[in-house]
């Protein structure tokens, strides 16, 4: 199997020129050109010879080459059709890579894991554009895709939000959702000069280690996430007012206030002060009360 060549900026430029490739702003394309960062990602993702890896957004195949050398098989899902002939070229020396030209949000990843890995957990690695980070990560979790971990390059502020705790400015619905499904930790900060073209902001590699089962017990997962969304949609409002004003919920005012009191919190508490455990308790209390007229 060939050794990776694309971590080198000169080689990346040569490939882009050969194909007259034009960067697509709509796909948020920034290609990684730093071998040290690539090595760090492979190490952080703990890729071994028994692993099947799903790579989202392989670009010109830079990280794909590194993954192919480390893993049993790599499935690379790329939305931009213009990159497919480039990938077929840069990955021609690797016989354990499958390229899929598709929007990953439309791919049945659980079915893919079944086909490629007998339904055993896969590992996900990605360099995600800012605008699509949350839908992709939440889609992987909510669809209960069998996976051990997600190791992703994201905008630094998104990584901060994923691991933020209660009472901080970065804490929000994404922090809670990630903590429900996984243990997050930031592996490395990555400055703009590690990419081509250079993004305007710093990035970070974050690893989300999937829990075998969530750290809290909740009767109705969907209800808990509705409560979380409602409480952060209007951050300045009290938790009680946020839940009462939500279009997604249909609980009586008194029922909401009683459930908040059961948490041992005052009427003026805001959603951003609650931990995941408290949101689970609130959700369970409301699920036991007069369940909304239309769930």
C-alpha positions in Angstrom: 0.0 0.0 0.0 1.3 3.5 -0.9 2.4 5.9 1.8 0.4 9.1 2.1 1.6 12.0 -0.1 -1.1 14.6 0.3 -0.2 16.0 3.7 2.5 18.0 1.8 1.1 21.4 0.6 3.1 21.1 -2.7 1.4 17.8 -3.6 -2.0 19.2 -2.7 -1.4 22.2 -5.0 -0.2 19.9 -7.8 -3.4 17.8 -7.6 -5.7 20.9 -7.5 -3.9 22.4 -10.5 -4.0 19.1 -12.5 -7.8 19.0 -12.2 -8.3 22.8 -12.3 -10.3 22.4 -9.1 -12.3 25.4 -7.9 -13.1 25.6 -4.2 -16.9 25.6 -3.5 -17.9 28.1 -0.8 -21.3 26.4 -0.5 -19.6 23.2 0.7 -17.3 25.0 3.1 -14.2 23.4 1.6 -10.9 23.8 3.5 -8.3 21.1 2.9 -5.9 20.0 5.6 -2.2 20.4 4.7 -0.4 19.6 7.9 1.0 16.0 8.4 1.4 16.5 12.1 -2.3 17.3 12.5 -3.2 14.3 10.3 -1.1 12.0 12.5 -2.8 13.5 15.6 -6.2 12.8 14.2 -5.4 9.1 13.4 -3.9 8.7 16.9 -6.9 10.4 18.6 -9.4 8.3 16.6 -7.5 5.2 17.8 -7.8 3.6 14.3 -6.5 0.0 14.1 -6.3 -2.8 11.6 -9.7 -4.2 12.6 -11.6 -0.9 12.2 -14.0 0.1 9.5 -14.0 3.9 9.3 -16.6 6.3 7.8 -14.9 9.4 6.6 -17.3 12.3 5.9 -16.0 14.9 3.5 -12.7 13.4 2.2 -12.0 16.4 -0.1 -9.1 15.3 -2.3 -8.3 12.3 -0.1 -5.6 13.7 2.2 -6.8 12.2 5.4 -8.3 9.2 3.5 -4.7 8.1 2.6 -3.7 8.2 6.3 -6.9 6.4 7.3 -6.4 3.7 4.6 -2.9 2.9 5.9 -4.2 2.5 9.5 -7.7 0.9 9.1 -9.2 -2.3 7.7 -11.5 -0.4 5.4 -12.5 3.3 4.8 -15.8 4.4 3.4 -15.5 8.0 2.2 -18.7 10.0 1.6 -18.2 13.1 -0.5 -21.0 15.4 -1.7 -19.0 17.4 -4.3 -19.1 15.5 -7.7 -16.1 17.5 -8.9 -14.0 15.8 -6.3 -14.8 12.2 -7.3 -12.3 11.9 -10.3 -9.6 13.4 -8.0 -10.4 10.9 -5.2 -10.3 8.0 -7.7 -6.8 9.3 -8.7 -5.3 10.1 -5.3 -6.7 6.8 -3.8 -5.9 4.5 -6.7 -3.1 2.9 -4.7 -5.4 1.9 -1.8 -7.5 -1.2 -2.3 -9.5 -0.8 1.0 -11.3 2.5 0.2 -14.9 2.8 -1.0 -15.9 6.2 -2.4 -19.6 7.3 -2.2 -20.7 10.5 -4.0 -23.7 11.4 -1.8 -24.9 13.9 0.8 -24.1 12.1 4.1 -27.4 13.3 5.6 -29.2 11.2 3.0 -27.1 8.1 3.5 -28.4 5.2 5.6 -25.3 4.8 7.7 -26.7 2.0 9.9 -27.3 0.0 6.6 -23.7 0.9 5.5 -22.3 -0.4 8.8 -24.3 -3.6 8.3 -23.0 -4.1 4.8 -19.3 -3.2 5.5 -18.9 -4.3 9.1 -21.6 -6.8 9.8 -23.4 -4.3 12.0 -20.4 -3.9 14.3 -19.6 -0.4 15.5 -17.7 1.7 13.1 -15.5 4.8 13.8 -16.4 8.1 12.2 -13.7 10.6 11.2 -14.5 13.9 9.5 -13.3 17.5 8.7 -16.7 19.2 8.8 -17.7 22.6 7.5 -19.2 24.9 10.1 -22.7 25.1 8.7 -23.3 21.3 8.7 -21.5 20.2 11.9 -24.4 19.9 14.2 -26.9 18.2 11.8 -24.3 15.6 10.9 -23.2 14.8 14.5 -26.8 14.8 15.8 -28.0 12.7 12.9 -25.3 10.0 13.7 -26.4 10.0 17.4 -30.2 10.2 17.0 -30.3 7.5 14.3 -28.5 5.2 16.7 -25.8 4.4 14.2 -23.5 1.6 15.6 -20.3 3.5 16.3 -17.5 3.6 18.8 -16.5 7.2 18.4 -16.6 10.4 16.2 -13.4 12.3 15.8 -14.0 15.5 14.0 -12.3 18.7 12.9 -14.7 21.6 13.6 -14.6 25.3 14.2 -13.0 26.0 17.6 -16.1 27.6 19.0 -18.2 24.6 18.1 -15.8 22.3 19.9 -16.0 24.6 22.9 -19.8 24.4 22.8 -19.7 20.6 22.7 -17.8 20.3 25.9 -19.2 23.4 27.8 -20.7 23.0 31.2 -23.8 24.6 32.9 -23.7 28.3 33.6 -21.1 29.1 30.9 -21.8 31.2 27.8 -21.0 28.3 25.4 -23.4 25.9 27.2 -26.5 25.1 25.2 -28.6 22.4 23.5 -25.5 21.0 21.6 -23.5 20.7 24.8 -26.3 18.7 26.4 -27.0 16.5 23.4 -23.3 15.6 23.0 -23.0 14.8 26.8 -26.1 12.6 26.6 -24.6 10.4 23.9 -20.8 10.7 24.4 -17.8 11.8 26.4 -16.3 14.8 24.5 -12.7 16.0 24.7 -10.6 18.4 22.6 -7.6 16.6 21.1 -5.9 19.6 19.4 -6.3 23.2 18.4 -5.6 23.7 14.7 -4.6 27.2 13.4 -5.9 28.5 10.0 -2.5 28.1 8.3 -2.9 24.3 8.5 -5.6 24.5 5.7 -6.0 25.5 2.1 -7.6 27.9 1.6 -7.1 29.4 5.0 -10.3 29.7 7.0 -10.9 33.0 8.9 -11.2 31.2 12.3 -9.3 28.6 14.3 -10.4 24.9 14.3 -10.1 22.1 16.8 -10.2 18.3 16.7 -12.7 16.9 19.1 -13.2 13.2 19.9 -16.7 12.0 21.1 -16.4 8.6 22.7 -19.8 7.0 22.4 -21.4 5.8 25.6 -22.7 2.2 25.6 -25.7 3.6 27.4 -26.6 7.2 28.3 -25.4 8.5 31.7 -29.0 9.4 32.7 -32.2 7.5 32.5 -35.0 9.2 30.7 -38.5 7.9 29.9 -38.9 9.9 26.7 -35.8 11.0 24.9 -37.7 13.1 22.4 -39.5 15.0 25.1 -36.2 15.7 26.9 -34.7 17.2 23.8 -37.8 19.3 23.2 -37.4 20.7 26.7 -33.7 21.4 26.1 -34.4 23.2 22.8 -37.3 25.2 24.3 -35.2 26.3 27.3 -32.3 27.6 25.1 -34.4 29.1 22.3 -35.0 32.1 24.5 -31.9 32.2 26.7 -32.9 35.4 28.5 -36.3 34.0 29.7 -36.7 31.9 32.8 -37.0 28.2 32.2 -40.7 28.2 33.1 -41.5 31.0 30.5 -39.3 29.3 27.8 -41.2 26.0 28.2 -44.6 27.8 28.4 -43.9 29.7 25.2 -42.6 26.8 23.2 -44.6 25.7 20.1 -43.2 22.2 20.6 -44.7 21.7 24.1 -48.2 21.6 25.4 -48.1 21.6 29.2 -50.2 23.6 31.6 -48.3 26.5 33.3 -49.0 24.9 36.8 -47.6 21.5 35.6 -44.4 23.1 34.4 -43.9 25.2 37.6 -44.6 22.1 39.8 -42.0 20.0 37.8 -39.4 22.8 38.2 -40.1 23.0 42.0 -39.5 19.2 42.2 -36.0 19.9 41.0 -35.5 22.1 44.1 -35.2 25.2 41.8 -36.8 28.6 42.2 -39.2 30.0 39.7 -36.5 32.3 38.3 -34.1 29.6 37.2 -32.9 29.6 33.6 -32.3 26.6 31.4 -28.6 27.3 31.2 -28.2 26.6 34.9 -29.5 23.0 34.6 -27.3 19.9 34.2 -28.1 17.0 32.0 -29.3 15.1 35.1 -31.7 17.9 36.0 -33.1 18.0 32.4 -33.7 14.3 32.6 -35.4 14.6 36.0 -37.6 17.5 34.6 -38.5 15.4 31.5 -39.4 12.4 33.6 -41.6 14.5 36.0 -43.4 16.1 33.0 -43.8 12.7 31.3 -45.6 11.4 34.4 -47.9 14.4 34.6 -50.8 15.0 32.3 -48.9 14.1 29.1 -49.6 16.8 26.4 -52.7 16.5 24.4 -50.7 16.0 21.2 -47.2 14.6 21.6 
